[in-house]
Amino acid sequence: MATYLTHTELNQIIQTLLPHYNILAPGYENKGGRFAGTDNLTYLSVTQASDIVWQEKSHFSPKEAVTPITQTLFHFNGNELRESKIEARPTLIFLRACDINALKRLDHMYLNNGNNEDIYYRRLRQQLKLVLIECAQSFENCFCVSMNSNTTDNYDAAVRFDANGVAFMAKDPELQSYLNNTGKEIEFTPQFVQSNPTKVRTPDQVCNDPNLIRQILHKHPVWSEYDSRCIGCGRCTTSCPTCSCYNMFDVAYDENHKVGERRRQQASCMTNGFADMAGGHSFRDKTGERLRYRALHKVNDYKARQGHDHMCVGCGRCDDRCPHYISFTNIINRMTDIVEQHLNDEVEHAFSTHQKIEVTHV
């Protein structure tokens, strides 16, 4: 069973929750948008129902709840280290199915990758309770169905917003306790998007050998087309819910250089200098090479290493945010077409060679 809450009743619930939870949801950041004079739809701490923007897809993902843009790991004072603190209240976060599936990818990268658990990620992740926002329909550039990330059962509660209020279904007993004796009891099971106008085919649908896919695509001239189109701004990665790259640096205080803190900061494989090495070497100087690295990671290499699921969840935010209108969905489909054409050419070549041998033998 579920509860239907009016906006007034939802506000009452939120006020009751706030002493115990930090509540994050999509909300407008005034004048912080992509273009001058526009608002930015990002994840903010909310204090009332009207703060939650549910009719649109957020411009940025909720990953900052577990991977902050800048995060202090520990403080140092001479030979003494002191671990940084986090807020005691757990976080109640409203997010969509694709972003819940994106958290699963981040969990693998930070908690299971290399059998080395990241304690700074874990302590934030353990504080999360997930509230699924039902998607009534696909948004522009979404391709979650193609990536099998349109559905999930990994949530503590689910909501369906409408103009008058919200249907609220809690699986978590603690959250359910806040709903008791409030609202109207209803039947509600969250529904999921079943089709997107935008569709992709991934390379593994035409070839089951990820190493061969990588060989075919690595030196292909298609990437040079993006050397001039892509400006390496990193907008695609900052809006991506599964990008996990970061840099580490120490900050020494001016008053005493022996006192300071170690921080990590979100970074992007698309920006200049990310792949630089000691001695002045760099793996990927050109933006087309960086885009190739990112694309292969999202729809080939990650799945090859961890066994299931592509890293990309098809939220489409990279397409939404690119200032040069580079479509990642087009890139994925081009990659698949290239691999398929290569395999067809190989078959045709083998067949024609075999035919000539037969004629010779005759």
N, C-alpha and C positions, 0 to 999 in steps of 0.2 A: 504494500500500500504506500501511497504518497500523500503529500499535503499540498493544497493550493493556497498560496499566500498572496494577498493583495500587496501593493507597494507599501502601504502603511504597516502591515504585518511583517513584511520582509525587513523593513527598517527597524522594527522592534527586535527582530531576531538578530540583526547585525549589531545593534547596540548591546544586546546581551552577550554576543560572541566577542566583541572587541577587547574586553579585559583579559580574555583567555587566548585569543588568536590575532595574529596579524593577517588581515584579509587583503589578498592581491587579486586584481581583476583588470581586464582591459578598460582603460580610461583615457580621456583626452588630456594631453599635455599642451597647455596654451602656447600657440605660436612656435611650436617645436617641430613643425611638419617638414615634409620633403620639399615643398615649394614655399616661397616667401608669403607670409601672412596666413599660412595654413596650420592647423593643429596636428599634433602627432598622436596616433592611437597606440599607446604602449601599455605596459603593465605598471599599475600604480597601487599604492595602499588606498583602500576605499573605506569610507565611514558611513555611507548611506546608499540605498538602492539606486538612486539616480546617477551615482558615479559610475555604475557598471554599464559599459557599452557592449551590448550583445548582438546588435543588428549587423555589425560589420566585422570583418576579419582584422585583427590587430596588425599594425605595421611591423611590430617586433614581437618576438616570441617570449614566452615566460621563463626562458632558461636562466635569466639573471637571478631567479630565486635560488638557484643552486650553483651558478657560475657567475658571480657578480662581475660587472665590468672591471672594477678594481677591488681586490680583496687582500686585506692584510692577513698574512699567515701567522707571523709571530713578531714579537718585539725583542730587540737586543739592547743590552746595557753592559758594555765591556764583554766579560765572559759569561754573562747571564742571559738566558733565553726565557721568554715568557709567551706562552701561547695566546693568540688573540681570542676575544670573547665574541659570542653571538647572542642574539636576543633570545631570552628564555621562552617567550611565547612561540608555540608552533605556528606555522603558516597555513592558512586555508586559501587555496588558490583555484580560481575559476579558469578552466582551459578546455580546449576542444580535443577531439579524439586524436587528431594528428599530433598535437603537442604532447599528449599523454604517451603516445607511441614514441615520440622523439625523446622523452625522458628515459625510456627503455634503452635507447641507443647511448645516451649519456651515461646511464648506469653501467653499461658494458665498458665504455671508454675509461671511466674513472674508478670503477670498483672491481672489474674483472680483467681488464686488458693487462697482459703480462703478469697476472696473478699478484698484482701489487695494488692494494686498496688505498685510495686517496682519502685520508681522514678528514680533510677540510671540506671535500665534497660530501662525504658520508654524513657529517654532522648536520649539514644543511638539508640534505635529502631526507634524513630521518625525521625532520621537523615538518615535512610537507603532508598535508591532507588534500586530496585531489577532488575537485568538484567538476564533473563533466558538464560542459555547456553543449546541449544538443544542437547539431547543425540541421536546420530545417531544409536547407538546400545548399548546393555548392556555390562557393564564391568565385570571383574572377581569378583565373590562372591556377586554381586548385586542381591537382591530379592525384589526390589521396587514394582513390579507388585503384588506380593503376599500380600504386605502391603498396597495396594491401594494408593501409594504415587508416582506413576510414572507420574502423570499428575498434572497440576495446571494452573489456570488462574490468579494467584496472582503475577503479575509482571508488572513492569513499561516499560520494553522493552525486546525484545527477539533477540537472535543472532544465526546465523548458520555459523560456521567457515568452510572454506575449504583452500586448499593449496594456493589459490590466493588472498583471502580476506575474507569478512564477509558480510552476509545478515543481515541487522539491521532494526528491526521493533520497533518503539517507540509508546507505548500507552500514555505515559505521554507527554502532550503538550510542556512542558519546554524542555524535551530531544529532542523532534521532531524539535524544533527550531534550535538545533545545526546541524541537518542534512539537513536543507533546502539549496538548491542550491549546494549540494555536492553529488557525486556518481551518480549511475544509478538507476532509478526507476524500481522496480521489484515486482512481486507477491511473498509473503512469509508468510506462516503460520507455526509456529513451530510444529514439530511432536514429538511424545513421544514414548518411548520404550513400546512395547506391550507384550513382553515376556522376561523372564530371563532363562538362563540354570539352575540356582539355584532356587528352589521353596520350600516354607514352607507352612505348615498347622498350624494355631494357635489354642490353646485349645478351644477358643470360637466357633470354627467351629464344635466341637463335643459335647460341653456342654454350655448351655446358662446361667449357674449359676456361676459367678466368685468366690463366697464364697466356693462353692463345689470344684472348680478347685484348689483353694488355699489349702483347706483341704487335697485333694488327693496328692498334690505335696509337701506340706510343710515337711512332715516327710519321704518322699520316700527315699530309700537308694541310688538312682541314684546320688545324690549330693555328696556322700562320695567319688565317683570315682574321683572327681575333687580336693579333698584335696591335692593330691600329684601332679596332672597334672598342676593345676593353681598355679602360684607363687605369685599372688596378686600384680603384678607390676602396674596395672591400665592403661595399654596401650589401652585396649578396651574402657575405658571411656574417655580418653583424646582425642581419635579420633572420638568419637561418637557425632553426631550433636545435640542430644537431652538430653544428660546428663547435669544436672543443679546443682549438688552438689557443695558447697563451704564452706570454713572455714573463720572465721573472726578473726582478730588480730589487736592489736595496736602497732605502732612503735614509740618509744620515741627517740628523737634525743639525741646524746651523749652530745652535748653542753648544753642542757637544757632539763631535763626529763619532764618538764611540757609542752613542745612543741613537737608535733609529728603529726601523721596521723592514721586514721583507714582505714584498707585495708580489702578487701575480695579477696580470692584466690581460683581458681578452685581446687576442691578436688575430691576424688574418693571413692565410697562405696566399691571398691575392695581392697583397701590398708589396711594394718594392723593399727588398732587404730582408724579408722574412726567412729566405733560404740561404742567407749569407753565412759563410764559414770563416774561421781564422785563416789568415793568409790572403784574404781578398777573393776567395772563391765563392761562387754561387751556383746552386743547382739549376735555378730557373730565373734567368734574367728577363725573359720576354713574358708579356701578359698572356699570350696564347699558351705558353708552356705552363703557366700557373693555373690557367683555366682547365687545361688538360689534366693536371694533377688533381684538382678539386673534383672534376667530373668523374674521373676514374675512381677516386676514393668513395664518392657518393653512390655510384651504381655498379661497382665491380669489386674493388679491393677490400672494402669493409666486410661485405658478405663473404668473400673468399676466406677471410681470416677467422670470422666468428661463426660461420656456418649457416646462418639464416638471417633474413631481413636485409634489405639494402639500407644504407645509412639515411638516404633521402626519404622523407615521409610525404612528399608531394604537397606541402602547404602552399607552394607557389609564391612565397614572399620574395624570393630572389628575383623572380620575374616582375613582381610589383615594384621593387625598389631600384632596379638598375637604371641609372640615368641615361644610358645609351640603348636602352630597350633590347638588351641581349636576352633572349629567351632560353632558359635552361631546359625547358621541355623540348624545344627544337634541337638543342645540343644532344640530349639523350636519344632522341629519335634518329638524329644523324649518325650518332655513334653506332646504333643498332643497324641502320641501313648499311654503313660501311663494313661492319663485321659480316653481315649477311651477304653482301656483294662479294667480299673477299672469299668466303666459303663457297659461293656459287662458282666463282672463277676457278677456284682450286678443283672443284668437281668437274667443271667443263674441260679444264686442262688435262686432268687425269683421264677423262673419257676420250678426249681427242687423241692423246698419246697412245692409249690402249688400242683405239681404232687403227692408228697407223701401224702399230706392231702387228695387228692381225692381218692387215693387207700385205705387209712385208712377208709374213709367214706364208700367206697364200701364194 
